[in-house]
Amino acid sequence: MLCKVCRNKATVEVRQHNAAYCNSCFVNYFLKQVQRNIQAQKMFSPQDRILVVVSGGKDSLSLWDALIRLGYRVTALYLDLGIDGYSERSGEKCRALAARTGTPLHIVSIKEEFGLSVPELARKTRRIPCAVCGRIKRYLFNKFALEGGFDVVATGHNLDDEAAALLGNLLHWQTGYLARQEPNLPASHPKLIRKVKPLYTLTERECLAYALIQQISYLAEDCPYAEGATSITYKEALNHIEQAAPGTKLAFFKGFLRHKDLFKNQEDGLELKECSRCGQITTGDVCSVCRLREKATAPPKRPAS
């Protein structure tokens, strides 16, 4: 198998494009794909201040590295979830890339912000940890970006993530989520920061190849609370189809983007307002994160006498 570009021996196969690349040409391909996605979706310009949310995994660290190499003004944010052992190892990978690239990294501890870690919040509120985690992360990276004066928040969601989310939303006809699923999500309120996903056409396997070639040290293990998540089931189903018909995931998601107007009115009528407790944006008087915090810190009810 020969490299599509230089005709030397190929090391990475990209089946969705019926191509293969040597290490050097693959890195160029990856960076060009990221740049093309940024320009095609009008995500940001070289003058914008970009906050990259990193987890210590291959996807977000590869995005961070790629944006630096493309010359963008990048600052990284790592949210320490307080998951025993796992969070320490994740944070260390982020610190390592920050030291290697000389770019700023900010670390925000969930326990310091809320008085409880994500597992503790989930246990006290009797919620699924993943649901608590997602809600708090969205709240904090918007809050940090707003207070820091950033123009946009970038996350490391790849094609596998987006296709799996799309499949799940379609299977359950979650039209509100379908209306909001796009690589460049506009800010619908002055206190909400625009969110972008520059890796949306690149597969998880391509992000892994980039991290390995660039010698990015990343955390390979999954979050201990991810086991049994429906998103993993959807990814496995799509991988099975992709194996038989390469390019299916990309065609699936790009086809959805071409027909997104079918769902554009699904959020009409929602009134956005500032939370009476913290000032962040919500659709009610008190945002879901403040309600979560109040429930978690409320004194236990005394049994009726």
TAQUI-V978435 format. One line per field, one symbol per residue. phi: phi as a letter, one per 40 degrees, with the letter a starting at -180 (. if undefined). burial: # if it has 24 or more other ideal C-beta (glycine too) atoms within 12 Angstrom, else .. A space follows every 50 residues. Layout:
phi = ???
burial = ???
This chain:
phi = .bccccgcccbbcbccbfaabcdcccdcdccccccccccccfcabccccb bccbbgcccccccdccccccgccbbbbbbccgcdgccccccccccccccc cgbcbbbbcccccbgacddccccccfbcdcccccccccccccccccccgc cabbbccbccccccccdccccbfccccccccacbccccadcbccbbbccc bbcdccccccccccfccbccccdcccdgccccccccccccccccbdgccc ccccccccbcdcbcccbdgcccaccccbgccabbcbccccccccccbccc ccccc
burial = ..#........#.#.#...####.###########.##..#.##...### ##################.#.############..##.###.######.. #.######.#..##.#######.##.#.##.###############...# ####################.......########......######### ###########.##.####...#.#...#.#..##..##..#....#### .###.##..#..#...........#..#.###....#######.##.... .....
